[in-house]
């Protein structure tokens, strides 16, 4: 005969088994959208090929079907060498899987009515691809799939490309009748994301020597965009700027700061000032102490581990005689970041709005025919 206390214990054991057993069908799927990165050197060419031929990501001035593959082939040896220098491959899949697991563990506890939760990685240019994620998701019998962009600030070239790929996937097949779909497309001003970045910055500021603290500049570095993309009305620059302002408000605006841009490719004009050029110019002005913040990235990959750490914080800093420079880590598995992800999902579910009007609105000068078809499709199929 069980007493009340033993019955409670058994119930907890059963629930624990229910939620963590691999045989239990997940009710809610969290599809984590990102660009991805090659884990092995032999993946680099195909990765670059997919980027250079994706017109959502980049529009080459002429003959993209010819010029894109040529650029990918030409750049492969150089990019492979860069990946060799950071350990032979990108850690973005490792971090995304960990973030997804920690998020779902937290959601299982904080949102039991939508549990069990399971995360699915949908990379754009390397495995696991969009079709891999949705094949697994459908096989699992997920009832509600939340498309969760892992770009905090929205750009048509990044998050937009991932959403368009989902539309193209289902353009070729029937959308499951039982599946509910909803979208989290941007979250760059979430208070816990802001607090996470502020906490990471404070920890690096603690390393600044006392005689340098009055001269240190915080450089918020984000992936740049071609100016023609910006001029079409892409929301990304303003959304990155909003994140920066909120982070600095959390830091009481105690230090000078500047939003700068990195990762320019090709000869066309891009949004600036560029991160490396800003460092050079500040040194010429007599400012030689820097904290570099990857404000638009949520996990480590080649643009943080090589471009920021090696190209700028090591090689460039030595070249121009920087006195002090440190790079702030990306959020990765920071507790505040994982709580931010959980709060974003819970607020999304509570709002009962499967898709925000901003997502359905095209840029004023949009030239992508695929964009309008994609948005119209999402407006019809998304529901909570």
PyMOL commands that set and color helices and strands:
alter all, ss='L'
color gray80, all
select helices_A, chain A and resi 4-20+41-52+64-85+92-110+112-114+130-140+159-171+191-205+210-212+227-231+236-250+275-284+302-319+335-351+357-360+369-381
alter helices_A, ss='H'
color red, helices_A
select strands_A, chain A and resi 28-34+117-123+144-149+180-184+217-223+256-262+289-294+324-328
alter strands_A, ss='S'
color yellow, strands_A
deselect
rebuild
show_as cartoon
